[in-house]
Amino acid sequence: MKKHNFYAGPSILPEIVYEKTKEAIDDFAGTGVSLMSISHRSKQFEAVITESQEIFRELLNIPEGYQVIFVGGGASTQFFTVPFNLLEKKAAYLNTGTWANTALKEAKMFGEIVEVASSADKNYNYIPKGFSVPKDVDYLHITTNNTIFGTEIKEDLDFGVPLVADMSSDFCSRPVDVSKYALIYAGAQKNVGPAGVTVVIIKEEILGKVSRQIPTMVDYRTHIKKGSMHNTPPVLPIFSMLETMKWIKGLGGVEVIQKMNIEKAGILYDEIERNKVFKPTVANPEDRSLMNITFVMNDGFEEHEKAFLDMAAERNILGLKGHRSVGGFRASTYNALPIESVKVLIQAMQDFEKKF
Ligand SMILES: *Cc1c(COP(=O)(O)O)cnc(C)c1O
């Protein structure tokens, strides 16, 4: 039975990625051995790493002077790796959600942190605007998509200071101007692959400016110099991520994916607005995430939340329960989620409304 997978992460990947990964687990690149059991220094796997770097460069238009590395530890490891490498004295953080706030707290171990704005006052249901950033900070850290709260910064900000972005949950969902960023990182498991690998895009000239000693594995320069092969990289997630990127390329690139994402999110937000039983949690359409669409029961319908989740489950809709800090529902409409699944959800919402 077909499942409609709205999980927030790890999340749905294109069908072809599962197929190619299964094949590679059986027989990797015609070697006769499994991808899990071949040296990461074999020429077949080295080709995977090289092609992975090239495909990100191509699809995201990564300019000269930037490096792409693949590391383990999840996006959470970047919360301390970023300040370890970049924070000498003072950094600015925009606090737009649980992940942003966790990154901020980790950075406090390394220097002075200025929280330039926060939306914590309203349970992170909006993106702060009109804030200023001190000119003397080493960098400004933002979280472009707030996975839990359903808000997203959809433009490339520019405050005249180096910009560091956690793009874990909207990476490769739309074009970005990489030249506006000093560093971008993303755990793969929301949009570009299975858990286990994190992509980091780094402007090389920002490195080497802090006075502290940096342990080898935490030092970005190690992974740049060794082409993500200083130690054993997460071979299987990297392989699946490459297949995901090939799928994006085959569709026509991130511009095409963006159009699909706008359409999927658009029809779902329209239904949430129209349907008397539900209401969105993010009031300002400008701030609404195209990746994680959060909504709750409308006033007067609160007691029916479980009934709707049960109905969704009957229709093979998975992963719709909202994060405990927001409640209600969260439909994650990442790149690989087909629009058909969104339509099934909308139908369920309409049928549910008819009961009243
Ligand atoms: C999921 C997520 C993280 C944490 O990622 P891990 O890979 O589990 O460490 C960090 N930031 C954002 C925006 C996320 O969505």
PDBQT file of the ligand as one rigid body, heavy atoms in Angstrom, charges set to zero:
ROOT
HETATM    1  C1  LIG A 401      17.328  18.496  11.915  1.00  0.00    +0.000 C 
HETATM    2  C2  LIG A 401      18.008  19.806  12.065  1.00  0.00    +0.000 A 
HETATM    3  C3  LIG A 401      19.208  19.941  12.777  1.00  0.00    +0.000 A 
HETATM    4  C4  LIG A 401      19.864  18.787  13.494  1.00  0.00    +0.000 C 
HETATM    5  O1  LIG A 401      20.421  17.933  12.582  1.00  0.00    +0.000 OA
HETATM    6  P1  LIG A 401      21.239  16.629  13.030  1.00  0.00    +0.000 P 
HETATM    7  O2  LIG A 401      21.796  16.177  11.731  1.00  0.00    +0.000 OA
HETATM    8  O3  LIG A 401      20.245  15.699  13.628  1.00  0.00    +0.000 OA
HETATM    9  O4  LIG A 401      22.264  17.035  13.998  1.00  0.00    +0.000 OA
HETATM   10  C5  LIG A 401      19.806  21.181  12.814  1.00  0.00    +0.000 A 
HETATM   11  N1  LIG A 401      19.259  22.239  12.210  1.00  0.00    +0.000 NA
HETATM   12  C6  LIG A 401      18.082  22.157  11.534  1.00  0.00    +0.000 A 
HETATM   13  C7  LIG A 401      17.523  23.373  10.887  1.00  0.00    +0.000 C 
HETATM   14  C8  LIG A 401      17.428  20.935  11.441  1.00  0.00    +0.000 A 
HETATM   15  O5  LIG A 401      16.276  20.840  10.774  1.00  0.00    +0.000 OA
ENDROOT
TORSDOF 0
